[in-house]
Amino acid sequence: MKVAPKRVVSLEYSLHLGDHQVIDSSEGEPLSYLHGTAQIIPGLERQLEGMEPGESKQVTIAPADGYGERDPSNVQEVPRTAFGDRELHEGDELVAIDDEQNEVPVRIEKLVGDKVMVDFNHPLAGKTLHFEVTIRDVREASDEEIAHGHAHDGHHHH
Ligand SMILES: [Zn+2]
């Protein structure tokens, strides 16, 4: 069965940024997602369309089809007091919680007196992504999965 909308796809992947240093992977436990619902980055979803179980592919994705371009206006000034007693260093990567209670990775760009310049860009913004993917399984999604907009394999939250 081919990868297509309203099908649940299980795949293994590894990701590097052009230097073959793997920065993320499925670590032997396939990732499942509902195809056609933007659960994964758009450039990758498009490239997987039509693939079949057992097939492997190397996929290169430009920033615009990945995590977007880096936006300088996403570097914002935050008062030092917002971080409490925590020790801060330039380059530190922290996790902030946004208004919808999602975890957002942020980076301390610069410390300036009692202000902290915080980079809210995604760490992979502006990067060209190199994925190696292998499709493990493709199946029709259940009505419930289609209603929820996500796959019910493995880890997921309602
Ligand atoms: Zn669900």
Boltz pocket constraint, residues with backbone or C-beta under 6 A from the ligand:
constraints:
  - pocket:
      binder: B
      contacts: [[A, 144], [A, 145], [A, 148], [A, 150], [A, 151], [A, 152], [A, 157], [A, 158]]
      max_distance: 6.0
